[in-house]
Amino acid sequence: MRVLAVPVKRLSQAKRRLSGVLFPQERATLTMAMMADVLAAATVQPGWDVWVVSRQHDVLRAGAQAGAHTIAEEGETLSAAVRQVEDAMEDRDELAVLLADLPLITPGALAAALSLPGPVVAAPAESDGGTNLLVRRPGSAIGARFGRSSFAKHRAEAYRKGLTFHEARLPELAFDLDRPADLERILAERPRGRTWQACRDMGLAERLRVGA
């Protein structure tokens, strides 16, 4: 089995760095829109079962509507969510963990990353050196260590274990939306998808004076 897991935070906790420009409900709306874009790219990947992991009922319902298998998260952190998925899998299964805040993602870019061979594949986050996608064959090939500078940590652990490590350096997978400047980039580039539409519906172009 090949599992593509998409962990999603509680909506009340998501995107707190945007608190200065977005109200809590707007941050929740944006989070759901980004997840929809990620799932639109993930659920069309042949041979991969998409799992959405969250404590949020709205997220799980939206994941099911998108065609994903849903798992009620038992912990409170991203690491705990990943471990929960790992525990639900068999030893030889392949596991890809894809973050849910990638508004530029496309099915083609994700397919290109998933097609890279070898036991460990990772896509770096351009903002903080984190990891936006981690593919392990099997899922226990190396430990998952998401967060700032985790891309280098994943690479180092793969090399320490003598495993081949492939970098998926694709712009569509590198951009994660966390800061007000990231909203401005979305508004300026106008990518096709739910995230840009949500920003437009919230009137962010006028509020941030981008493309107004």
Secondary structure, DSSP 8 states (H G I E B T S, - for coil): -EEEEEE---TTTTTGGGTTTS-HHHHHHHHHHHHHHHHHHHTTSTT-EEEEEES-HHHHHHHHHTT-EEEE--SSSHHHHHHHHHHTS-TT-EEEEE-S--TT--HHHHHHHHT--SSEEEEE-TTTS-EEEEEESSTTSS----STTHHHHHHHHHHHTT--EEE---HHHH----SHHHHHHHHHH--SSHHHHHHHHTTHHHHHTS--
